[in-house]
């Protein structure tokens, strides 16, 4: 059974930092991409950042220069370092993994709240 376990969310003041982690287990085929999405209340889920199996990464314009995605290939874990957080970054953050199967997996979400 595939599980994506996220951690690291919480409440932080504007300008602060958080580091999200997502550890995947039970995945039997090779991972193609790992990504972080977020969904704010009454808004659509949006892509925040993703990283390919080759190590290339891309970011949403609103987080570029503030957030950094990285991964530990051996541990099937993806991280999101979030710096200079703003109130508009408040959302539930979801880990996403796509394999070469192809299969798509989602984490349960972790709340990030940035106070002004």
C-alpha positions as CSV (number, residue, x, y, z in Angstrom):
1,X,0.0,0.0,0.0
2,X,1.4,3.4,-1.0
3,X,1.6,6.0,1.7
4,X,2.7,9.7,1.5
5,X,3.3,11.1,4.9
6,X,3.6,14.9,5.1
7,X,5.0,16.9,8.0
8,X,6.3,20.3,8.9
9,X,3.3,22.5,8.5
10,X,2.2,24.9,11.2
11,X,1.6,28.5,12.2
12,X,4.3,31.1,11.5
13,X,4.6,34.8,11.4
14,X,5.0,36.7,8.2
15,X,8.6,36.6,7.1
16,X,9.2,33.3,8.8
17,X,10.2,30.0,7.5
18,X,8.9,26.4,7.4
19,X,10.2,23.2,5.9
20,X,7.8,20.6,4.7
21,X,8.6,16.9,4.2
22,X,6.9,14.2,2.4
23,X,8.0,10.6,2.8
24,X,6.7,8.0,0.4
25,X,6.5,4.3,1.1
26,X,5.2,1.3,-0.8
27,X,6.0,2.7,-4.3
28,X,7.2,-0.1,-6.5
29,X,7.9,1.7,-9.8
30,X,10.3,4.5,-10.6
31,X,9.3,8.0,-9.7
32,X,9.0,10.5,-12.5
33,X,8.2,13.7,-10.7
34,X,7.7,14.9,-7.1
35,X,5.8,18.0,-6.4
36,X,4.1,20.3,-3.9
37,X,0.6,21.8,-4.5
38,X,-1.4,24.0,-2.3
39,X,-5.1,24.9,-1.9
40,X,-6.3,28.0,-0.1
41,X,-9.9,28.3,1.1
42,X,-12.3,28.7,-1.8
43,X,-9.5,28.5,-4.4
44,X,-8.4,25.9,-6.8
45,X,-5.4,23.7,-6.0
46,X,-2.3,25.1,-7.6
47,X,1.2,23.8,-8.3
48,X,3.8,25.3,-6.1
49,X,7.0,23.5,-7.2
50,X,8.0,20.2,-8.8
51,X,11.2,18.4,-9.3
52,X,11.9,15.7,-12.0
53,X,13.8,12.5,-11.7
54,X,16.7,14.3,-13.4
55,X,16.8,17.0,-10.7
56,X,15.2,19.8,-12.7
57,X,12.9,22.0,-10.7
58,X,10.2,24.6,-11.5
59,X,8.3,27.0,-9.4
60,X,5.1,29.0,-9.4
61,X,5.9,32.7,-10.0
62,X,4.5,33.7,-6.7
63,X,7.0,31.6,-4.8
64,X,10.1,31.8,-7.0
65,X,13.1,33.0,-5.0
66,X,11.4,32.2,-1.7
67,X,10.7,28.5,-1.8
68,X,13.1,25.6,-2.7
69,X,12.2,22.0,-3.5
70,X,14.6,19.2,-3.0
71,X,14.5,15.4,-2.6
72,X,16.3,12.5,-1.1
73,X,16.1,9.8,-3.8
74,X,17.2,7.0,-1.6
75,X,14.4,7.7,0.9
76,X,11.7,8.7,-1.6
77,X,11.3,11.9,0.3
78,X,10.6,15.4,-1.1
79,X,11.1,18.6,0.8
80,X,9.9,22.2,0.5
81,X,11.9,24.9,2.2
82,X,9.7,28.0,2.5
83,X,11.3,31.3,3.4
84,X,10.0,34.8,3.6
85,X,6.5,33.5,4.1
86,X,3.6,35.8,3.4
87,X,-0.1,35.6,4.6
88,X,-1.1,34.7,1.0
89,X,1.0,31.5,1.3
90,X,-1.6,30.3,3.8
91,X,-3.1,27.0,2.5
92,X,-3.1,23.3,2.8
93,X,0.0,21.9,1.1
94,X,-0.2,18.6,-0.7
95,X,2.6,16.3,-1.7
96,X,2.2,14.7,-5.2
97,X,4.2,11.9,-6.8
98,X,3.9,10.7,-10.3
99,X,5.6,7.4,-11.3
100,X,6.5,5.9,-14.7
101,X,3.6,3.4,-14.2
102,X,2.0,5.9,-14.6
103,X,0.5,6.3,-11.2
104,X,-0.4,9.5,-9.4
105,X,-0.3,9.6,-5.6
106,X,-1.3,12.4,-3.2
107,X,-0.5,13.1,0.5
108,X,-3.2,13.9,3.0
109,X,-2.2,17.6,3.2
110,X,-0.5,19.7,5.8
111,X,-1.8,23.1,7.0
112,X,0.4,26.1,6.7
113,X,-0.8,29.3,8.2
114,X,1.1,32.6,8.0
115,X,0.0,35.4,10.3
116,X,0.5,39.1,9.4
